[in-house]
Amino acid sequence: MSQKKKVVIGGINGRMGRASSRLLLDSDEFEIIGAYGKPDASYVGQDLGTLLALPTTGIAIIKNFHSACAKTNPDIVVERG
């Protein structure tokens, strides 16, 4: 089995960010290692699972793209564009 691709998800509180997160949390090929949204949003620092009304994931939502990538070193960034 190959190693899972490490993913950071942007725009986490938007429709696409939430949908992507739900799909990737159930994936055997990808692992979410970070998520980010608007720097001043109330959900920054919150657990990703809590934001998605799922069990906790241990993934804290980070304030922006640069911080998320610096802290996690992802293989892939999913961002609406």
C-alpha positions in Angstrom: 0.0 0.0 0.0 1.3 3.4 -0.9 1.6 6.3 1.6 -1.4 8.6 1.9 -1.1 12.0 0.2 -1.1 14.8 2.8 -3.7 17.4 2.2 -4.4 20.9 3.5 -7.9 22.3 2.8 -8.6 26.0 2.3 -11.8 28.0 2.6 -12.8 25.5 5.2 -16.0 27.1 6.2 -17.3 27.4 2.7 -19.5 24.9 0.8 -16.6 23.4 -1.1 -14.2 23.3 1.9 -16.7 21.5 4.0 -17.7 19.0 1.2 -14.0 18.3 0.3 -13.2 17.7 4.0 -16.0 15.3 4.5 -14.9 13.2 1.4 -11.2 13.3 2.3 -11.8 12.3 6.0 -13.2 9.0 4.7 -10.5 8.5 2.1 -8.0 5.7 2.1 -5.7 7.6 -0.3 -5.6 11.1 1.3 -5.0 12.4 4.8 -6.1 15.9 5.9 -3.3 17.4 7.9 -4.4 21.0 8.0 -7.3 23.3 7.2 -7.5 27.1 7.0 -10.0 29.8 6.6 -10.3 33.6 7.1 -7.7 34.9 9.6 -10.2 36.7 11.8 -12.9 33.9 11.7 -14.3 32.6 15.0 -13.6 29.0 13.9 -9.8 29.5 13.7 -8.3 27.2 16.3 -11.4 25.0 16.4 -11.2 21.3 15.6 -12.1 20.4 12.1 -14.5 17.7 13.2 -16.3 20.2 15.5 -16.8 22.7 12.6 -18.2 19.9 10.4 -20.4 18.5 13.2 -18.4 15.3 13.2 -16.3 13.6 15.9 -13.1 15.5 16.7 -10.2 14.9 14.4 -7.2 16.5 16.2 -6.9 18.9 13.2 -7.0 22.5 14.4 -8.1 25.1 11.8 -5.3 27.5 11.0 -5.6 31.2 10.2 -4.3 31.3 6.6 -2.6 29.5 3.7 1.0 30.4 4.6 0.7 29.3 8.2 -1.1 26.1 7.3 1.6 25.2 4.7 4.5 26.1 7.0 3.1 24.0 9.8 2.1 21.0 7.8 4.2 20.7 4.6 1.4 19.2 2.5 1.6 17.3 -0.7 -1.7 18.8 -1.9 -3.6 22.0 -1.2 -7.3 22.0 -2.0 -8.6 25.6 -2.4 -11.6 27.0 -4.2 -10.5 29.3 -6.9 
